[in-house]
């Protein structure tokens, strides 16, 4: 495994969830997405949050959430 972490886009995280629903293991998904197994497992753990973000038509190319400060 390389030393640099790869951040998954929202689209890639949804793809990961769909692969899991089709019966793939976290190890197989990790190799397909070129990330670590623990990162795949954290995506699976946050399934509800990710799907809500995806269904609310969020930017699918965004890699991280943008927090807006309210003044």
CORGIGI-V791655 format. One record per residue. N is the residue number from 1. RES is the residue in three letters. PHI is phi as a letter, one per 30 degrees, with the letter a starting at -180 (NA if undefined). Layout:
n = {N/N}
res = {RES/RES}
phi = {PHI/PHI}
This chain:
n = {1/2/3/4/5/6/7/8/9/10/11/12/13/14/15/16/17/18/19/20/21/22/23/24/25/26/27/28/29/30/31/32/33/34/35/36/37/38/39/40/41/42/43/44/45/46/47/48/49/50/51/52/53/54/55/56/57/58/59/60/61/62/63/64/65/66/67/68/69/70/71}
res = {UNK/UNK/UNK/UNK/UNK/UNK/UNK/UNK/UNK/UNK/UNK/UNK/UNK/UNK/UNK/UNK/UNK/UNK/UNK/UNK/UNK/UNK/UNK/UNK/UNK/UNK/UNK/UNK/UNK/UNK/UNK/UNK/UNK/UNK/UNK/UNK/UNK/UNK/UNK/UNK/UNK/UNK/UNK/UNK/UNK/UNK/UNK/UNK/UNK/UNK/UNK/UNK/UNK/UNK/UNK/UNK/UNK/UNK/UNK/UNK/UNK/UNK/UNK/UNK/UNK/UNK/UNK/UNK/UNK/UNK/UNK}
phi = {NA/d/d/c/d/c/d/d/d/d/d/d/d/d/d/d/d/d/d/d/d/d/j/d/d/d/d/d/d/d/d/d/c/h/b/d/d/d/d/d/d/d/d/d/d/c/e/d/d/d/d/d/d/d/d/d/h/d/d/d/d/d/c/b/d/c/c/c/d/c/c}
